[in-house]
Amino acid sequence: MSVIPRVAALAVGSLIAERSVTVTRDSLVRYAGASGDFNPIHYRDDIAREVGLPGVLAHGMLTMGLAAQPVIDWLGDPGRVSDYQVRFTRPIVVPPDAGVTVAISAQVAELDADAHTARIDLTVTVAGERVLGKAQLRVILD
């Protein structure tokens, strides 16, 4: 049984999670199967280039899910996420060989002790470049 984080134990600016995830072409194929999103820009270089992209791109919803997972793990219960929003600022190009590493950090941006809630801001980067902007989760704490 996990322990739900307590609002009183947190401070604005607290780093609550960090993680790096490697996204490979295999990851994209598996996600396509799970989500039903078989757009060929997510698995065919020729099609991606044909439509003006630099290469095969990771699915946006996959990126969002990967970014939120460290916070969900910290919370211990996905039902404690009351809102999640992002802006897609840069596509994630996934090379065919080793894939790409997505770095995720989550920091407390706001606390409401009376409501037992917090806003968690995510920083999500690939090779030092932000791929999600204004990535924020509202969470319910004890």
N, CA, C and O atoms as CSV, one atom per row, in Angstrom:
chain,resi,resn,atom,element,x,y,z
A,1,MET,N,N,0.846,-1.183,0.000
A,1,MET,CA,C,0.000,0.000,0.000
A,1,MET,C,C,0.887,1.240,0.000
A,1,MET,O,O,1.784,1.371,0.832
A,2,SER,N,N,0.630,2.145,-0.936
A,2,SER,CA,C,1.436,3.356,-0.994
A,2,SER,C,C,0.850,4.432,-0.091
A,2,SER,O,O,-0.337,4.416,0.237
A,3,VAL,N,N,1.692,5.346,0.294
A,3,VAL,CA,C,1.282,6.449,1.150
A,3,VAL,C,C,1.052,7.670,0.271
A,3,VAL,O,O,1.945,8.078,-0.471
A,4,ILE,N,N,-0.128,8.250,0.349
A,4,ILE,CA,C,-0.463,9.441,-0.436
A,4,ILE,C,C,0.334,10.613,0.141
A,4,ILE,O,O,0.342,10.814,1.356
A,5,PRO,N,N,1.000,11.382,-0.711
A,5,PRO,CA,C,1.756,12.529,-0.206
A,5,PRO,C,C,0.849,13.497,0.555
A,5,PRO,O,O,-0.310,13.709,0.198
A,6,ARG,N,N,1.411,14.069,1.603
A,6,ARG,CA,C,0.672,15.014,2.440
A,6,ARG,C,C,1.035,16.433,2.026
A,6,ARG,O,O,2.209,16.754,1.837
A,7,VAL,N,N,0.026,17.273,1.888
A,7,VAL,CA,C,0.239,18.658,1.476
A,7,VAL,C,C,1.157,19.375,2.461
A,7,VAL,O,O,1.962,20.210,2.049
A,8,ALA,N,N,1.052,19.067,3.752
A,8,ALA,CA,C,1.859,19.743,4.772
A,8,ALA,C,C,3.346,19.402,4.655
A,8,ALA,O,O,4.192,20.138,5.163
A,9,ALA,N,N,3.663,18.308,4.000
A,9,ALA,CA,C,5.056,17.886,3.881
A,9,ALA,C,C,5.747,18.470,2.644
A,9,ALA,O,O,6.926,18.208,2.407
A,10,LEU,N,N,5.019,19.253,1.864
A,10,LEU,CA,C,5.560,19.785,0.607
A,10,LEU,C,C,5.779,21.286,0.681
A,10,LEU,O,O,5.210,21.979,1.525
A,11,ALA,N,N,6.609,21.762,-0.213
A,11,ALA,CA,C,6.834,23.197,-0.351
A,11,ALA,C,C,6.878,23.525,-1.835
A,11,ALA,O,O,7.277,22.698,-2.655
A,12,VAL,N,N,6.465,24.733,-2.170
A,12,VAL,CA,C,6.586,25.174,-3.551
A,12,VAL,C,C,8.064,25.106,-3.926
A,12,VAL,O,O,8.932,25.571,-3.187
A,13,GLY,N,N,8.326,24.522,-5.076
A,13,GLY,CA,C,9.698,24.344,-5.533
A,13,GLY,C,C,10.253,22.956,-5.289
A,13,GLY,O,O,11.309,22.609,-5.820
A,14,SER,N,N,9.549,22.144,-4.483
A,14,SER,CA,C,10.025,20.782,-4.201
A,14,SER,C,C,10.046,19.945,-5.473
A,14,SER,O,O,9.066,19.911,-6.218
A,15,LEU,N,N,11.161,19.274,-5.718
A,15,LEU,CA,C,11.264,18.327,-6.814
A,15,LEU,C,C,10.691,17.010,-6.311
A,15,LEU,O,O,11.191,16.438,-5.343
A,16,ILE,N,N,9.641,16.530,-6.971
A,16,ILE,CA,C,8.982,15.319,-6.469
A,16,ILE,C,C,9.284,14.078,-7.299
A,16,ILE,O,O,9.066,12.957,-6.839
A,17,ALA,N,N,9.787,14.268,-8.524
A,17,ALA,CA,C,10.094,13.097,-9.355
A,17,ALA,C,C,11.001,13.498,-10.508
A,17,ALA,O,O,10.921,14.605,-11.039
A,18,GLU,N,N,11.860,12.566,-10.875
A,18,GLU,CA,C,12.691,12.695,-12.072
A,18,GLU,C,C,12.794,11.328,-12.705
A,18,GLU,O,O,12.858,10.310,-12.015
A,19,ARG,N,N,12.811,11.314,-14.026
A,19,ARG,CA,C,12.910,10.039,-14.735
A,19,ARG,C,C,13.379,10.294,-16.164
A,19,ARG,O,O,13.078,11.329,-16.758
A,20,SER,N,N,14.114,9.336,-16.696
A,20,SER,CA,C,14.456,9.329,-18.119
A,20,SER,C,C,13.864,8.079,-18.728
A,20,SER,O,O,13.944,6.995,-18.149
A,21,VAL,N,N,13.270,8.230,-19.898
A,21,VAL,CA,C,12.623,7.117,-20.589
A,21,VAL,C,C,13.148,7.081,-22.017
A,21,VAL,O,O,13.215,8.109,-22.692
A,22,THR,N,N,13.518,5.889,-22.469
A,22,THR,CA,C,13.938,5.738,-23.857
A,22,THR,C,C,12.736,5.325,-24.694
A,22,THR,O,O,12.063,4.338,-24.396
A,23,VAL,N,N,12.481,6.091,-25.741
A,23,VAL,CA,C,11.398,5.792,-26.677
A,23,VAL,C,C,12.056,5.251,-27.946
A,23,VAL,O,O,12.920,5.899,-28.538
A,24,THR,N,N,11.636,4.065,-28.347
A,24,THR,CA,C,12.180,3.412,-29.537
A,24,THR,C,C,11.071,3.231,-30.568
A,24,THR,O,O,9.897,3.476,-30.292
A,25,ARG,N,N,11.466,2.804,-31.742
A,25,ARG,CA,C,10.464,2.490,-32.761
A,25,ARG,C,C,9.556,1.370,-32.262
A,25,ARG,O,O,8.359,1.367,-32.548
A,26,ASP,N,N,10.116,0.429,-31.523
A,26,ASP,CA,C,9.306,-0.641,-30.938
A,26,ASP,C,C,8.246,-0.057,-29.998
A,26,ASP,O,O,7.100,-0.507,-29.992
A,27,SER,N,N,8.637,0.949,-29.202
A,27,SER,CA,C,7.679,1.628,-28.308
A,27,SER,C,C,6.517,2.202,-29.109
A,27,SER,O,O,5.361,2.120,-28.694
A,28,LEU,N,N,6.840,2.787,-30.268
A,28,LEU,CA,C,5.802,3.411,-31.094
A,28,LEU,C,C,4.846,2.379,-31.666
A,28,LEU,O,O,3.637,2.604,-31.714
A,29,VAL,N,N,5.385,1.250,-32.098
A,29,VAL,CA,C,4.535,0.184,-32.646
A,29,VAL,C,C,3.615,-0.361,-31.549
A,29,VAL,O,O,2.424,-0.577,-31.777
A,30,ARG,N,N,4.178,-0.579,-30.362
A,30,ARG,CA,C,3.356,-1.083,-29.249
A,30,ARG,C,C,2.265,-0.082,-28.872
A,30,ARG,O,O,1.122,-0.466,-28.626
A,31,TYR,N,N,2.625,1.207,-28.829
A,31,TYR,CA,C,1.633,2.225,-28.505
A,31,TYR,C,C,0.552,2.288,-29.576
A,31,TYR,O,O,-0.631,2.416,-29.261
A,32,ALA,N,N,0.955,2.198,-30.836
A,32,ALA,CA,C,-0.034,2.217,-31.923
A,32,ALA,C,C,-1.029,1.082,-31.750
A,32,ALA,O,O,-2.232,1.277,-31.924
A,33,GLY,N,N,-0.538,-0.102,-31.408
A,33,GLY,CA,C,-1.427,-1.240,-31.199
A,33,GLY,C,C,-2.376,-1.033,-30.039
A,33,GLY,O,O,-3.546,-1.409,-30.112
A,34,ALA,N,N,-1.876,-0.436,-28.966
A,34,ALA,CA,C,-2.714,-0.207,-27.782
A,34,ALA,C,C,-3.723,0.904,-27.999
A,34,ALA,O,O,-4.848,0.831,-27.505
A,35,SER,N,N,-3.321,1.942,-28.741
A,35,SER,CA,C,-4.184,3.119,-28.888
A,35,SER,C,C,-5.047,3.086,-30.146
A,35,SER,O,O,-6.073,3.763,-30.227
A,36,GLY,N,N,-4.621,2.297,-31.115
A,36,GLY,CA,C,-5.325,2.293,-32.393
A,36,GLY,C,C,-4.884,3.416,-33.318
A,36,GLY,O,O,-5.474,3.604,-34.382
A,37,ASP,N,N,-3.857,4.165,-32.933
A,37,ASP,CA,C,-3.357,5.266,-33.751
A,37,ASP,C,C,-2.266,4.742,-34.680
A,37,ASP,O,O,-1.090,4.707,-34.317
A,38,PHE,N,N,-2.668,4.341,-35.874
A,38,PHE,CA,C,-1.740,3.775,-36.850
A,38,PHE,C,C,-1.358,4.775,-37.938
A,38,PHE,O,O,-1.076,4.378,-39.069
A,39,ASN,N,N,-1.344,6.052,-37.614
A,39,ASN,CA,C,-0.907,7.054,-38.568
A,39,ASN,C,C,0.534,6.708,-38.964
A,39,ASN,O,O,1.383,6.564,-38.084
A,40,PRO,N,N,0.831,6.573,-40.256
A,40,PRO,CA,C,2.169,6.125,-40.670
A,40,PRO,C,C,3.306,7.084,-40.331
A,40,PRO,O,O,4.469,6.692,-40.430
A,41,ILE,N,N,3.019,8.321,-39.937
A,41,ILE,CA,C,4.116,9.205,-39.520
A,41,ILE,C,C,4.787,8.705,-38.248
A,41,ILE,O,O,5.868,9.165,-37.882
A,42,HIS,N,N,4.128,7.749,-37.571
A,42,HIS,CA,C,4.673,7.201,-36.334
A,42,HIS,C,C,5.479,5.926,-36.550
A,42,HIS,O,O,5.984,5.344,-35.590
A,43,TYR,N,N,5.607,5.482,-37.810
A,43,TYR,CA,C,6.410,4.276,-38.026
A,43,TYR,C,C,7.078,4.185,-39.398
A,43,TYR,O,O,7.872,3.274,-39.630
A,44,ARG,N,N,6.775,5.108,-40.309
A,44,ARG,CA,C,7.384,5.053,-41.650
A,44,ARG,C,C,8.110,6.353,-41.971
A,44,ARG,O,O,7.497,7.416,-42.073
A,45,ASP,N,N,9.428,6.249,-42.127
A,45,ASP,CA,C,10.231,7.430,-42.459
A,45,ASP,C,C,9.815,8.056,-43.777
A,45,ASP,O,O,9.752,9.281,-43.879
A,46,ASP,N,N,9.527,7.243,-44.794
A,46,ASP,CA,C,9.180,7.797,-46.100
A,46,ASP,C,C,7.921,8.646,-46.036
A,46,ASP,O,O,7.861,9.721,-46.632
A,47,ILE,N,N,6.925,8.170,-45.320
A,47,ILE,CA,C,5.667,8.934,-45.199
A,47,ILE,C,C,5.898,10.195,-44.371
A,47,ILE,O,O,5.399,11.265,-44.723
A,48,ALA,N,N,6.646,10.082,-43.282
A,48,ALA,CA,C,6.927,11.255,-42.441
A,48,ALA,C,C,7.609,12.342,-43.268
A,48,ALA,O,O,7.233,13.512,-43.193
A,49,ARG,N,N,8.605,11.958,-44.052
A,49,ARG,CA,C,9.326,12.941,-44.874
A,49,ARG,C,C,8.442,13.492,-45.995
A,49,ARG,O,O,8.538,14.663,-46.363
A,50,GLU,N,N,7.590,12.631,-46.523
A,50,GLU,CA,C,6.682,13.042,-47.605
A,50,GLU,C,C,5.764,14.182,-47.167
A,50,GLU,O,O,5.399,15.036,-47.974
A,51,VAL,N,N,5.393,14.190,-45.886
A,51,VAL,CA,C,4.515,15.250,-45.380
A,51,VAL,C,C,5.303,16.382,-44.709
A,51,VAL,O,O,4.731,17.230,-44.025
A,52,GLY,N,N,6.624,16.378,-44.918
A,52,GLY,CA,C,7.437,17.491,-44.449
A,52,GLY,C,C,8.015,17.365,-43.059
A,52,GLY,O,O,8.514,18.348,-42.510
A,53,LEU,N,N,7.962,16.182,-42.475
A,53,LEU,CA,C,8.517,15.974,-41.136
A,53,LEU,C,C,9.967,15.504,-41.239
A,53,LEU,O,O,10.363,14.940,-42.259
A,54,PRO,N,N,10.757,15.731,-40.195
A,54,PRO,CA,C,12.166,15.323,-40.241
A,54,PRO,C,C,12.385,13.815,-40.075
A,54,PRO,O,O,13.498,13.328,-40.279
A,55,GLY,N,N,11.363,13.093,-39.717
A,55,GLY,CA,C,11.447,11.647,-39.513
A,55,GLY,C,C,10.238,11.173,-38.746
A,55,GLY,O,O,9.296,11.931,-38.518
A,56,VAL,N,N,10.269,9.913,-38.347
A,56,VAL,CA,C,9.171,9.318,-37.580
A,56,VAL,C,C,9.038,10.041,-36.243
A,56,VAL,O,O,10.031,10.304,-35.565
A,57,LEU,N,N,7.804,10.357,-35.873
A,57,LEU,CA,C,7.528,11.091,-34.634
A,57,LEU,C,C,6.839,10.204,-33.604
A,57,LEU,O,O,6.047,9.325,-33.944
A,58,ALA,N,N,7.158,10.456,-32.344
A,58,ALA,CA,C,6.430,9.811,-31.249
A,58,ALA,C,C,5.007,10.362,-31.207
A,58,ALA,O,O,4.778,11.524,-31.544
A,59,HIS,N,N,4.067,9.540,-30.799
A,59,HIS,CA,C,2.678,9.970,-30.619
A,59,HIS,C,C,2.621,11.018,-29.499
A,59,HIS,O,O,3.298,10.886,-28.480
A,60,GLY,N,N,1.818,12.041,-29.701
A,60,GLY,CA,C,1.648,13.058,-28.665
A,60,GLY,C,C,1.079,12.493,-27.375
A,60,GLY,O,O,1.534,12.841,-26.285
A,61,MET,N,N,0.091,11.628,-27.495
A,61,MET,CA,C,-0.523,11.066,-26.288
A,61,MET,C,C,0.440,10.122,-25.560
A,61,MET,O,O,0.380,10.009,-24.336
A,62,LEU,N,N,1.315,9.454,-26.286
A,62,LEU,CA,C,2.349,8.638,-25.646
A,62,LEU,C,C,3.272,9.535,-24.836
A,62,LEU,O,O,3.605,9.224,-23.693
A,63,THR,N,N,3.680,10.642,-25.427
A,63,THR,CA,C,4.543,11.598,-24.730
A,63,THR,C,C,3.867,12.111,-23.468
A,63,THR,O,O,4.497,12.190,-22.413
A,64,MET,N,N,2.590,12.461,-23.569
A,64,MET,CA,C,1.852,12.940,-22.393
A,64,MET,C,C,1.806,11.875,-21.300
A,64,MET,O,O,2.015,12.175,-20.124
A,65,GLY,N,N,1.534,10.638,-21.690
A,65,GLY,CA,C,1.463,9.558,-20.711
A,65,GLY,C,C,2.790,9.311,-20.032
A,65,GLY,O,O,2.843,9.140,-18.814
A,66,LEU,N,N,3.867,9.290,-20.806
A,66,LEU,CA,C,5.194,9.095,-20.226
A,66,LEU,C,C,5.539,10.215,-19.256
A,66,LEU,O,O,6.132,9.974,-18.205
A,67,ALA,N,N,5.165,11.451,-19.614
A,67,ALA,CA,C,5.476,12.602,-18.779
A,67,ALA,C,C,4.725,12.575,-17.453
A,67,ALA,O,O,5.271,12.972,-16.424
A,68,ALA,N,N,3.494,12.116,-17.468
A,68,ALA,CA,C,2.675,12.097,-16.244
A,68,ALA,C,C,3.023,10.929,-15.320
A,68,ALA,O,O,2.787,11.007,-14.114
A,69,GLN,N,N,3.572,9.863,-15.863
A,69,GLN,CA,C,3.761,8.637,-15.072
A,69,GLN,C,C,4.592,8.822,-13.800
A,69,GLN,O,O,4.229,8.248,-12.773
A,70,PRO,N,N,5.688,9.593,-13.810
A,70,PRO,CA,C,6.422,9.764,-12.543
A,70,PRO,C,C,5.581,10.411,-11.442
A,70,PRO,O,O,5.735,10.081,-10.266
A,71,VAL,N,N,4.696,11.328,-11.821
A,71,VAL,CA,C,3.818,11.964,-10.829
A,71,VAL,C,C,2.790,10.954,-10.326
A,71,VAL,O,O,2.511,10.894,-9.128
A,72,ILE,N,N,2.235,10.173,-11.224
A,72,ILE,CA,C,1.268,9.147,-10.827
A,72,ILE,C,C,1.921,8.133,-9.888
A,72,ILE,O,O,1.317,7.716,-8.899
A,73,ASP,N,N,3.149,7.742,-10.200
A,73,ASP,CA,C,3.870,6.819,-9.322
A,73,ASP,C,C,4.091,7.439,-7.944
A,73,ASP,O,O,3.949,6.759,-6.928
A,74,TRP,N,N,4.436,8.718,-7.905
A,74,TRP,CA,C,4.640,9.434,-6.642
A,74,TRP,C,C,3.333,9.509,-5.839
A,74,TRP,O,O,3.336,9.345,-4.619
A,75,LEU,N,N,2.228,9.757,-6.532
A,75,LEU,CA,C,0.924,9.838,-5.872
A,75,LEU,C,C,0.456,8.478,-5.373
A,75,LEU,O,O,-0.177,8.382,-4.321
A,76,GLY,N,N,0.768,7.428,-6.127
A,76,GLY,CA,C,0.313,6.087,-5.771
A,76,GLY,C,C,-1.091,5.764,-6.236
A,76,GLY,O,O,-1.581,4.658,-6.007
A,77,ASP,N,N,-1.752,6.723,-6.894
A,77,ASP,CA,C,-3.137,6.516,-7.327
A,77,ASP,C,C,-3.449,7.476,-8.470
A,77,ASP,O,O,-3.499,8.686,-8.249
A,78,PRO,N,N,-3.663,6.966,-9.696
A,78,PRO,CA,C,-3.953,7.865,-10.815
A,78,PRO,C,C,-5.240,8.654,-10.633
A,78,PRO,O,O,-5.414,9.696,-11.264
A,79,GLY,N,N,-6.142,8.182,-9.787
A,79,GLY,CA,C,-7.386,8.889,-9.524
A,79,GLY,C,C,-7.184,10.198,-8.777
A,79,GLY,O,O,-8.119,10.988,-8.645
A,80,ARG,N,N,-5.980,10.434,-8.291
A,80,ARG,CA,C,-5.679,11.684,-7.586
A,80,ARG,C,C,-5.228,12.801,-8.527
A,80,ARG,O,O,-4.947,13.915,-8.085
A,81,VAL,N,N,-5.160,12.504,-9.807
A,81,VAL,CA,C,-4.899,13.553,-10.805
A,81,VAL,C,C,-6.259,14.108,-11.215
A,81,VAL,O,O,-7.080,13.393,-11.790
A,82,SER,N,N,-6.491,15.376,-10.919
A,82,SER,CA,C,-7.797,15.968,-11.239
A,82,SER,C,C,-7.788,16.729,-12.559
A,82,SER,O,O,-8.846,16.992,-13.130
A,83,ASP,N,N,-6.598,17.086,-13.049
A,83,ASP,CA,C,-6.509,17.813,-14.318
A,83,ASP,C,C,-5.089,17.647,-14.842
A,83,ASP,O,O,-4.130,17.591,-14.073
A,84,TYR,N,N,-4.972,17.570,-16.160
A,84,TYR,CA,C,-3.652,17.445,-16.794
A,84,TYR,C,C,-3.719,18.128,-18.139
A,84,TYR,O,O,-4.572,17.809,-18.968
A,85,GLN,N,N,-2.811,19.078,-18.357
A,85,GLN,CA,C,-2.794,19.824,-19.606
A,85,GLN,C,C,-1.356,20.034,-20.054
A,85,GLN,O,O,-0.449,20.197,-19.237
A,86,VAL,N,N,-1.167,20.027,-21.370
A,86,VAL,CA,C,0.146,20.325,-21.939
A,86,VAL,C,C,-0.036,21.108,-23.234
A,86,VAL,O,O,-1.123,21.167,-23.808
A,87,ARG,N,N,1.058,21.702,-23.665
A,87,ARG,CA,C,1.168,22.259,-25.014
A,87,ARG,C,C,2.295,21.484,-25.683
A,87,ARG,O,O,3.372,21.312,-25.111
A,88,PHE,N,N,2.041,21.027,-26.876
A,88,PHE,CA,C,3.083,20.345,-27.635
A,88,PHE,C,C,3.935,21.421,-28.300
A,88,PHE,O,O,3.447,22.156,-29.158
A,89,THR,N,N,5.194,21.518,-27.912
A,89,THR,CA,C,6.047,22.593,-28.407
A,89,THR,C,C,7.057,22.130,-29.450
A,89,THR,O,O,7.509,22.930,-30.269
A,90,ARG,N,N,7.413,20.859,-29.432
A,90,ARG,CA,C,8.405,20.337,-30.364
A,90,ARG,C,C,8.143,18.849,-30.536
A,90,ARG,O,O,7.967,18.133,-29.549
A,91,PRO,N,N,8.114,18.372,-31.788
A,91,PRO,CA,C,7.891,16.934,-31.982
A,91,PRO,C,C,9.110,16.129,-31.526
A,91,PRO,O,O,10.237,16.625,-31.534
A,92,ILE,N,N,8.867,14.901,-31.137
A,92,ILE,CA,C,9.952,14.002,-30.763
A,92,ILE,C,C,10.228,13.084,-31.944
A,92,ILE,O,O,9.430,12.205,-32.268
A,93,VAL,N,N,11.365,13.304,-32.576
A,93,VAL,CA,C,11.790,12.462,-33.687
A,93,VAL,C,C,12.461,11.230,-33.091
A,93,VAL,O,O,13.359,11.339,-32.255
A,94,VAL,N,N,12.012,10.054,-33.535
A,94,VAL,CA,C,12.531,8.790,-32.999
A,94,VAL,C,C,13.370,8.106,-34.079
A,94,VAL,O,O,12.827,7.566,-35.042
A,95,PRO,N,N,14.703,8.132,-33.913
A,95,PRO,CA,C,15.567,7.486,-34.896
A,95,PRO,C,C,15.354,5.970,-34.911
A,95,PRO,O,O,14.917,5.393,-33.915
A,96,PRO,N,N,15.664,5.324,-36.044
A,96,PRO,CA,C,15.391,3.888,-36.153
A,96,PRO,C,C,16.310,2.992,-35.329
A,96,PRO,O,O,15.963,1.840,-35.069
A,97,ASP,N,N,17.465,3.488,-34.913
A,97,ASP,CA,C,18.418,2.621,-34.221
A,97,ASP,C,C,18.184,2.569,-32.707
A,97,ASP,O,O,17.488,1.672,-32.231
A,98,ALA,N,N,18.741,3.494,-31.953
A,98,ALA,CA,C,18.696,3.429,-30.491
A,98,ALA,C,C,17.510,4.152,-29.872
A,98,ALA,O,O,17.305,4.063,-28.662
A,99,GLY,N,N,16.743,4.849,-30.654
A,99,GLY,CA,C,15.626,5.600,-30.100
A,99,GLY,C,C,16.089,6.941,-29.559
A,99,GLY,O,O,17.124,7.466,-29.971
A,100,VAL,N,N,15.319,7.486,-28.640
A,100,VAL,CA,C,15.582,8.810,-28.091
A,100,VAL,C,C,15.239,8.796,-26.605
A,100,VAL,O,O,14.316,8.104,-26.176
A,101,THR,N,N,15.989,9.565,-25.833
A,101,THR,CA,C,15.750,9.631,-24.392
A,101,THR,C,C,14.935,10.866,-24.053
A,101,THR,O,O,15.282,11.982,-24.439
A,102,VAL,N,N,13.851,10.652,-23.331
A,102,VAL,CA,C,12.985,11.734,-22.867
A,102,VAL,C,C,13.250,11.915,-21.373
A,102,VAL,O,O,13.089,10.981,-20.587
A,103,ALA,N,N,13.660,13.130,-20.989
A,103,ALA,CA,C,13.933,13.440,-19.581
A,103,ALA,C,C,12.738,14.172,-18.989
A,103,ALA,O,O,12.218,15.119,-19.579
A,104,ILE,N,N,12.313,13.721,-17.820
A,104,ILE,CA,C,11.117,14.262,-17.170
A,104,ILE,C,C,11.470,14.666,-15.748
A,104,ILE,O,O,12.088,13.894,-15.016
A,105,SER,N,N,11.080,15.871,-15.355
A,105,SER,CA,C,11.178,16.259,-13.950
A,105,SER,C,C,9.865,16.916,-13.554
A,105,SER,O,O,9.219,17.589,-14.358
A,106,ALA,N,N,9.486,16.707,-12.301
A,106,ALA,CA,C,8.210,17.207,-11.785
A,106,ALA,C,C,8.467,17.997,-10.510
A,106,ALA,O,O,9.146,17.531,-9.595
A,107,GLN,N,N,7.911,19.199,-10.470
A,107,GLN,CA,C,8.165,20.102,-9.358
A,107,GLN,C,C,6.858,20.725,-8.873
A,107,GLN,O,O,5.977,21.046,-9.671
A,108,VAL,N,N,6.743,20.892,-7.568
A,108,VAL,CA,C,5.567,21.532,-6.982
A,108,VAL,C,C,5.601,23.018,-7.349
A,108,VAL,O,O,6.573,23.717,-7.061
A,109,ALA,N,N,4.531,23.489,-7.988
A,109,ALA,CA,C,4.451,24.891,-8.400
A,109,ALA,C,C,3.488,25.693,-7.537
A,109,ALA,O,O,3.703,26.884,-7.308
A,110,GLU,N,N,2.426,25.048,-7.057
A,110,GLU,CA,C,1.437,25.706,-6.191
A,110,GLU,C,C,0.929,24.698,-5.187
A,110,GLU,O,O,0.833,23.505,-5.475
A,111,LEU,N,N,0.603,25.193,-3.997
A,111,LEU,CA,C,-0.018,24.359,-2.965
A,111,LEU,C,C,-1.245,25.075,-2.424
A,111,LEU,O,O,-1.234,26.291,-2.234
A,112,ASP,N,N,-2.303,24.310,-2.178
A,112,ASP,CA,C,-3.491,24.826,-1.509
A,112,ASP,C,C,-3.753,23.911,-0.322
A,112,ASP,O,O,-4.371,22.855,-0.459
A,113,ALA,N,N,-3.274,24.331,0.844
A,113,ALA,CA,C,-3.376,23.502,2.044
A,113,ALA,C,C,-4.819,23.246,2.438
A,113,ALA,O,O,-5.147,22.159,2.912
A,114,ASP,N,N,-5.689,24.235,2.249
A,114,ASP,CA,C,-7.094,24.069,2.630
A,114,ASP,C,C,-7.792,23.037,1.752
A,114,ASP,O,O,-8.578,22.230,2.249
A,115,ALA,N,N,-7.513,23.057,0.464
A,115,ALA,CA,C,-8.160,22.127,-0.471
A,115,ALA,C,C,-7.387,20.812,-0.621
A,115,ALA,O,O,-7.865,19.877,-1.264
A,116,HIS,N,N,-6.195,20.745,-0.025
A,116,HIS,CA,C,-5.328,19.553,-0.151
A,116,HIS,C,C,-5.016,19.250,-1.612
A,116,HIS,O,O,-5.110,18.108,-2.061
A,117,THR,N,N,-4.642,20.297,-2.341
A,117,THR,CA,C,-4.311,20.127,-3.748
A,117,THR,C,C,-2.968,20.798,-4.051
A,117,THR,O,O,-2.474,21.633,-3.292
A,118,ALA,N,N,-2.407,20.402,-5.178
A,118,ALA,CA,C,-1.168,21.013,-5.648
A,118,ALA,C,C,-1.186,21.063,-7.163
A,118,ALA,O,O,-1.851,20.268,-7.828
A,119,ARG,N,N,-0.435,22.022,-7.689
A,119,ARG,CA,C,-0.157,22.027,-9.119
A,119,ARG,C,C,1.280,21.562,-9.278
A,119,ARG,O,O,2.198,22.109,-8.667
A,120,ILE,N,N,1.454,20.565,-10.094
A,120,ILE,CA,C,2.771,20.021,-10.380
A,120,ILE,C,C,3.131,20.416,-11.804
A,120,ILE,O,O,2.387,20.133,-12.743
A,121,ASP,N,N,4.275,21.071,-11.959
A,121,ASP,CA,C,4.759,21.457,-13.285
A,121,ASP,C,C,5.783,20.444,-13.753
A,121,ASP,O,O,6.655,20.024,-12.993
A,122,LEU,N,N,5.667,20.058,-15.007
A,122,LEU,CA,C,6.588,19.107,-15.604
A,122,LEU,C,C,7.551,19.824,-16.538
A,122,LEU,O,O,7.163,20.737,-17.267
A,123,THR,N,N,8.790,19.409,-16.509
A,123,THR,CA,C,9.763,19.810,-17.516
A,123,THR,C,C,10.091,18.543,-18.289
A,123,THR,O,O,10.596,17.574,-17.721
A,124,VAL,N,N,9.805,18.552,-19.583
A,124,VAL,CA,C,9.981,17.368,-20.427
A,124,VAL,C,C,10.869,17.781,-21.598
A,124,VAL,O,O,10.514,18.650,-22.395
A,125,THR,N,N,12.040,17.131,-21.679
A,125,THR,CA,C,13.017,17.520,-22.689
A,125,THR,C,C,13.580,16.315,-23.437
A,125,THR,O,O,13.565,15.185,-22.948
A,126,VAL,N,N,14.069,16.597,-24.624
A,126,VAL,CA,C,14.844,15.650,-25.419
A,126,VAL,C,C,16.094,16.399,-25.854
A,126,VAL,O,O,16.004,17.452,-26.485
A,127,ALA,N,N,17.248,15.864,-25.520
A,127,ALA,CA,C,18.532,16.500,-25.853
A,127,ALA,C,C,18.563,17.962,-25.396
A,127,ALA,O,O,19.078,18.831,-26.100
A,128,GLY,N,N,18.007,18.219,-24.215
A,128,GLY,CA,C,18.026,19.556,-23.644
A,128,GLY,C,C,16.981,20.515,-24.182
A,128,GLY,O,O,16.903,21.652,-23.718
A,129,GLU,N,N,16.181,20.095,-25.138
A,129,GLU,CA,C,15.136,20.944,-25.727
A,129,GLU,C,C,13.772,20.541,-25.183
A,129,GLU,O,O,13.428,19.359,-25.164
A,130,ARG,N,N,13.004,21.522,-24.745
A,130,ARG,CA,C,11.654,21.224,-24.238
A,130,ARG,C,C,10.763,20.713,-25.362
A,130,ARG,O,O,10.731,21.273,-26.459
A,131,VAL,N,N,10.037,19.633,-25.063
A,131,VAL,CA,C,9.106,19.077,-26.049
A,131,VAL,C,C,7.658,19.288,-25.626
A,131,VAL,O,O,6.747,19.170,-26.446
A,132,LEU,N,N,7.444,19.597,-24.362
A,132,LEU,CA,C,6.115,19.960,-23.865
A,132,LEU,C,C,6.248,21.295,-23.156
A,132,LEU,O,O,7.195,21.516,-22.400
A,133,GLY,N,N,5.308,22.170,-23.400
A,133,GLY,CA,C,5.280,23.446,-22.702
A,133,GLY,C,C,4.054,23.506,-21.820
A,133,GLY,O,O,3.039,22.865,-22.094
A,134,LYS,N,N,4.159,24.269,-20.776
A,134,LYS,CA,C,3.037,24.455,-19.846
A,134,LYS,C,C,2.398,23.111,-19.483
A,134,LYS,O,O,1.176,22.967,-19.475
A,135,ALA,N,N,3.248,22.146,-19.187
A,135,ALA,CA,C,2.772,20.811,-18.792
A,135,ALA,C,C,2.490,20.848,-17.293
A,135,ALA,O,O,3.406,20.983,-16.481
A,136,GLN,N,N,1.216,20.727,-16.939
A,136,GLN,CA,C,0.808,20.886,-15.540
A,136,GLN,C,C,-0.242,19.848,-15.166
A,136,GLN,O,O,-1.160,19.548,-15.929
A,137,LEU,N,N,-0.067,19.311,-13.952
A,137,LEU,CA,C,-1.070,18.411,-13.388
A,137,LEU,C,C,-1.596,19.048,-12.108
A,137,LEU,O,O,-0.833,19.623,-11.331
A,138,ARG,N,N,-2.879,18.943,-11.899
A,138,ARG,CA,C,-3.473,19.305,-10.607
A,138,ARG,C,C,-3.720,17.973,-9.898
A,138,ARG,O,O,-4.296,17.045,-10.465
A,139,VAL,N,N,-3.269,17.904,-8.643
A,139,VAL,CA,C,-3.361,16.647,-7.908
A,139,VAL,C,C,-4.009,16.860,-6.552
A,139,VAL,O,O,-3.959,17.947,-5.978
A,140,ILE,N,N,-4.618,15.792,-6.058
A,140,ILE,CA,C,-5.279,15.806,-4.758
A,140,ILE,C,C,-4.385,15.059,-3.786
A,140,ILE,O,O,-3.984,13.924,-4.045
A,141,LEU,N,N,-4.072,15.705,-2.657
A,141,LEU,CA,C,-3.171,15.155,-1.653
A,141,LEU,C,C,-3.915,14.882,-0.354
A,141,LEU,O,O,-5.082,15.244,-0.205
A,142,ASP,N,N,-3.239,14.252,0.565
A,142,ASP,CA,C,-3.804,14.067,1.914
A,142,ASP,C,C,-3.457,15.264,2.772
A,142,ASP,O,O,-3.833,15.315,3.943
